[in-house]
């Protein structure tokens, strides 16, 4: 049994710890350091230029604050803006509270769609240990279209979301469709209520349009690891 459970929420190199935590910019950099989020990742998620974070002076526009809180629900808004309270709304690093989730016996294809059979039950799955709250399932990633953030062979720890109320646009998700399972970042298509656009992080892969009615489920990626424990 392999019990190396080294889990991260972002595979980019960790930034140096910020020295100034008395400003919005400093607290944002501190949060990024703790969560291991690169500036390239965050600016892409916020759909701003690469120099945006370095250019922050006093505060952040409300629309960007809302987007940050949507992307990272554990971020304490009052702490970010005013320094009040704790950085995280709930503890995320609880290494002593590991629990089991099913590792699906299929691969999420980071490339083109691939077919797989439905009807998988928990009894069909080996179990994976995880200490990140909220994880429901685990699945192995296959392919390089989500490089450099998600690597071939990694284990994705995921949670199903209610796509009728909120879709975390621009974030990597596991997408279960009638044609197969894949990992992409979803984006809305202007003036199109029927399809969404699935994009790779690797520029060598073109975007794919997916009809919403062909999607069985959307799963948010809560953590990624290359080393995991099975039971």
N, C-alpha and C positions, 0 to 999 in steps of 0.2 A: 504493500500500500504506500503510495506516495503522499506525504503529508506536507509538502512544501506549498503553502497557500499564499504566495506573494501576489497580492491583488492591487491593481491600480485602476483609476478611472480615466487615465489619459496616458498614452504611451510616449508622449513627447518628452525630451530631456527636461528635468526639473529646473526651474529658474532659481537663481540665487535668492535667498531670503531678503525681502526689502528692509531697509533700515528705517524708513519713515512710515509709521502706522497712524500718524495724526492727521492725515488728509484722506479724502476719498480715493485719490489715486494710490496712495500708499496702502490703504486697506484693501483695495481691489488687487493690488500686486501680492499682498499677503495671502489673500484668499486663493489666488492662482497658485501660489507656492505650496500652500497646504494641500490643495486638490490636485496638484501636479498638472496644471493646465498651461500650455504654451501660449505665448502672445499670438502666434500664427493661428492657433485653433480658435481662440476667443474672438479675434477680429473677424475671422471667417464666419463664425456663428452669429456675430452681431452685424455682419454685412457692412463693415467699415474698413477703412484703409489700414494698412499695416502700421502706420504711425499714429493711429488714433489714441492708443493707451498712453504713449509717451507724451502726447499733446494735451492730455487732461490737465486742467489748471485747478479750478475750485470744485466743480461737481460734474455730474453726468446727467444728460437730459432724461426726463422721466420715462420716455419711451424706451430708452436703452436700459434703464433700471428695471422696467417691467420685463423686458426681454431676458435680462440676466436672471431674474427670479423665476421665470418660466424654464430657463435652461437648467438652473441649479436651485431646486426647491428648498434645499437646506440652507441657502444663503440668507442670513438675517438682514433684511433691508435697512432696519434702523441702525444696525452696526455699520453697514457699508456707508450710509449717508452721514450718520451723526456720531458713530463710535459708541452707541449705546448697546449694552448687553453683550452677549457672546457672538462670535462669528457665525457659528452653525446653530440652526434651530433644533437639531437633534444630533446626538452623537453618531458618527459614522464609522469610527475606528474602534470597533469592539471585538478584538481578536479572540476574547475568551468566550464569545457567544456564537460560535460557528454552528450552523445548522445545515441539514441536507436538502438539496434540491435535485430534481431529475435532470440528468444529462441526456438530451434527446438523441436517439440513435440515427440522426440525419445530420447533414452538413448544410449550413447556410452558405450559399455560394456567392462569393464576392466577385461577380463577373456577370455572365449571362444567366438566365433562369435555368434551373434544373428541376426535373420532376422527382417527386418523392411520394410515397404512399401515406395515406392518412390512417387514423385509428390507432395511433401510438398511445399506450397507457403507461402509467407510472411503473407498472410491473415489468415493462419492456426495457426500462432504463437503468443504467448504473447511476449511483448517487454521487454528487459532488458537494464538498463542504465549502461554505461561503459565510462570511461574517458581515456582509453588507446588507442592511435592512431593506426589505421590500422585494428581494429577488424571488422569482417564482420558478424559473427554468434556466437551464444552461444549454448551450449549443456550440458546436465547434465551427469555426470559420474556415472556409476553403477558398483560396484565390488571393490575388494581390490588388484587386481594384480599389480597396479601401486603404491601401498604403498612402502615406507613411503612418497613419494613426492606428489602423487595425491591421494586424499581421496574420498571414496565412498560418493556420494551425492553432491560433489562439482560441481560448474558451470565452464565449460571451455570456455574461449573466444578465438575464433579461426579465422584464415585467410587462405584462400586457397593459395597454392603455385603451381608454375609451375614445376612439377616433371621432366619435360624433360630437364630443365636447371640446377636445383639444388635440392637436397634432404638433409635436415639437419640431417645426420646420427647420431643416438644416442640420439636424442631429442624426447620427447613424442609428438606424433601426433595423430590426429583423422583420422582414415583411413576408407573411405567409399568404401566398396567392394560389389560385387554382392551377397555375402552371409551374409552381415550385416555390422554394424558400430562398430569399436573397437578402443581402445586407446592403443598404444604400441610405443616403440622406434624401429625404423627401422635400419637395418644394411645390407650392401651388402653381398652377398654370393660369395666367391671367385670362379671364373671360371663358374659363372652361371649368364647369362644375362636375364634369364626368370623369376626367382623368387627373392624375398627379404625375409629376416628373420625378423619377428616381435617378439620382446622380452619384457617381463615384468620386472619391477624393483623388484617385489616380487619374490624371488628365488623359491617359491613353484609352480610357473607356468612355464612349459616348453616353449621354443620358438616355433613359428608357421612359416611355410614357406607359403608365399602368392605369387601366380603368378601375375606379374605386369599387365597383360592384364585383370585381374579380379578387378583391382582397379579403381573406378570411380573418386576418388579425394583424395588428401592428404591435410590436414589442420594443420598448425602449431599452437601450443598453445601459445598465447601471454600473457595470464593472467589467474589466477584461483581465485575464490572466493567462500566462503560458504554463504555469505550474499549479496543479490542483490536487486535491485529495479525493479519492474515490472510496466508496464503501461497498 
